[in-house]
């Protein structure tokens, strides 16, 4: 049995296939393309490597798997040891490919909240034409806190900096040097002291035991009246009932959620009717951008070099940490 | 009769009033505040200077007016010589105060168009939760052309540059050195050669004889299939019937108009039902931002110094040119 790379890519094109074939051939691998996960389950025993949008079932059934390179950034579903027949199987993700698209989503939703665009949309939809009473707000002079200083948080900070906010504070588990786009980086242990000075809270965290429920009811109360919250990480990070309460009471002026629990969000879920909520159906990391697609491939090719040279994976995930 | 400055400010606060009184007193002026234009008509003969949100009628009735400092950026309504009893009356505008808020509107609407946010809004409004078929687009790699390289165009270019577009071309009447945020500045005579290489066309032009109808049916056809158009200048710049056709035929992928003809846009106007159109009711330059308000005052104070020193106004408008 020759060495094989199994590939399941939602957005496979002839060009991408040629690139993958060339990279595989360079290292003596054959390629095997599956149209979807279902067709790969129980059918991928010859794959030493799997690359792409694989389901848990595919991973669980691949007996000889040594490395799964996942095309998503969030890999919480793939961090349980018992999923793998080979306990030493490597896992890598595509964190680094989504910063561009998710940062654009973040700036867009931040401005939509600050400028009350949901209300203006509704006014136009009902064929009106008026200036809303009350005020709008601006990124200019805004105090921004970003939970998570990885690719997404950093790509956002670099873009939003051009709007002259008062300051951008990055918050991460432990303080390490971060991108100069952040005016300051602080440890998550200090979060409770940072929240009262935050006008816009942006959450871009992976789903780990540490991040579940991190925006609790108590912490929401620490945000100043009229603050805004945006979450593009995982829905588990937010106490959703508390968020709906904070929006409906007016304590928070608005929130944008691209991730929720559960997904899809039921049609009658209370979050649907919360005041000033901007919901999107987990599309911030939309994979239809050529940039995102090519970057995902390039990161795989980079780590294929590392894998074949016996070096550590650049995009490797510590299954215990979850990122 | 002492020297008097008449003031009509929509967003007058005690603080703003104190600032205006202090600036006036410094130069030996009394101040007179009118709650609105109606109360000032025929009642402002003692005003040498008028500052604020004055109607044409106020200006026409003020017999001893020597300078009207207008709080709006677009002053096309105030450029006719016959409006003034004193033919030498000076006019200045507040162009320079609106760049921040209008640039935020421009980035927001650009991203909403590129990311198909109108369709996502509708999907969520009807309680759905899906990824739309087809693709979204990005500012990353986008070829952007900005008509008008004044405060608004420049503030936009500075912000959008952080999103890594392929290039930002500024277009103005005559080529002069512009802000380094523009990769290139070209003369409007070259517009027909620039349009075919434009993915996103942003229009921030004053209403002058030269700009009326500048985006004609013929020029829209020069834009590549799938291009986007955003207008925040004046509605007269766009052939609206041609725009509706270009949207409905799919030649243009989307358009965002904050200014239209007429305003308010009638409920049954064909633009209301054009495909992928994002309408806002002339609120891009929303004056509720403290930044915009204070900047407008500061610019007036700056020119009050110039006026009293017999120097040219920094924000003076050439009534013949219209800006």
Interface residues (C-beta under 8 A of the other chain):
Chain A: X100 X101 X104 X105 X107 X108 X111 X112 X114 X115 X117 X118 X120 X121 X123 X124 X127 X128 X129 X130 X131 X132 X134 X135 X136 X137 X138 X139 X140 X141 X158 X159 X160 X161 X162 X163 X164 X263 X264 X265 X267 X272 X279 X280 X281 X282 X283 X286 X288 X289 X291
Chain B: X100 X101 X104 X105 X107 X108 X111 X112 X114 X115 X117 X118 X120 X121 X123 X124 X127 X128 X129 X130 X131 X132 X134 X135 X136 X137 X138 X139 X140 X141 X158 X159 X160 X161 X162 X163 X164 X263 X264 X265 X267 X272 X279 X280 X281 X282 X283 X286 X288 X289 X291
